Amino acid sequence: MAAAGAGHLRRAASALLLRSPRLPVRELSAPARLYHKKVVDHYENPRNVGSLDKTSKNVGTGLVGAPACGDVMKLQIQVDEKGKIVDARFKTFGCGSAIASSSLATEWVKGKTVEEALTIKNTDIAKELCLPPVKLHCSMLAEDAIKAALADYKLKQEPKKGEAEKK
């Protein structure tokens, strides 16, 4: 399920299930207790969902995945002429922790320089979201996605062989 638009569907399904006479409320609330409220907030209200123009020279795209769990994360950054990240977007297919990690990562990279964004570590993301050890791979994916997007951006800034010879 894609992150974009899924929040409305989840809330509607949750509301319907909570009103169902066949399912006791305590059984439904158990999954919510497994996630910290910060994860639930980013999962239900993801920030910066979407895409940027991957062909643009000032946009870097990172696409990473975790074969063990099937999570796939695309994170994009848009950098201005001064080297500052002015926008970030993500699309993630994965669990609530993966979506929350992506959402938080886009919030954190905005306003930073390319070099400052490289200092964001998975341990910082995990600590902020209070991820349990079994979900640490989600924060690692987010760090990898940031690094991949920054690497793609830097690659686009290098002059092509033909351009370098003309100058």
C-alpha positions, 0 to 999 in steps of 0.5 A, a space after each residue: 500500500 502506498 503512503 500517499 492517500 493511505 492515511 484516509 483509508 486507514 482511519 476509515 477502516 479503523 473507525 469501521 472496525 472500532 464500531 464492529 460489534 464482533 471485535 472487542 476493543 482491547 484486541 484492536 488496540 493491541 497493535 497501537 500499543 506496539 508503536 510509539 505515539 510518534 510513529 503513529 503520528 507520522 504513519 497516520 499523518 505522513 509529512 512530505 509524501 509525493 515525488 519531485 522531478 527526478 530528471 531535474 538537475 537540482 533533484 536527487 533521488 534515493 531508492 532503497 529496499 530491505 529484502 528481509 522485510 520487503 520495505 521499499 523507500 524512495 526519498 527525493 531532495 531538491 537543492 537550491 543554488 546555495 547548496 541548501 535542501 529546500 524540499 524533500 519528498 518520499 514514497 514508501 511501501 512498508 510498515 508503519 515504522 518505515 513510513 514514519 522513518 521516511 516522513 521524519 527523514 524528509 522533515 529533518 533534511 529540509 533546511 540543511 545543506 547537503 553536507 549537514 544532511 549527511 550527518 543524519 544517522 539512523 540511530 538519531 531517527 530511531 531514538 526520535 521515533 522510539 523504535 524497538 530493536 526489531 524495527 531498527 532496519 527502518 531507520 537504517 533504510 531512511 539513512 540509506 535513502 538520504 545518502 542515496 539521494 545526496 549521492 544522486 544529487 552530487 552525481 548530477 552536479 558533475 560536468 559530463 565528459 562532453 561538457 568538460 571538454 568544451 570549456 
